[in-house]
Amino acid sequence: NQINNVLVFPGVFRGLLDAQSRTVDTGMMLAAARALADVVTEDELNANYIIPSVFNEKVAGTVAGAVREAAKAAGAAVTGTTTV
């Protein structure tokens, strides 16, 4: 199972880079997990579809945004960061 490598890490790293954070904490990882879960809507959720497809283009950006915001909330982001 490579969910973490394919779905989560690209967004986590993008979010950390965007925030220019030098640290990763549990809050950032929880934000990534929640963002990943939120990509699947209630209408899509079923016994065979609980995580987004590896081809879902919303995953990386959604996870990155959540991690970036969590880094800001934790005080780990450099002021004046921009989204790439």
Secondary structure as UniProt FT lines:
FT   HELIX           4..8
FT   HELIX           9..19
FT   HELIX           26..39
FT   TURN            42..44
FT   TURN            47..48
FT   TURN            54..55
FT   TURN            57..58
FT   HELIX           59..73
FT   TURN            74..75
FT   TURN            79..80
//
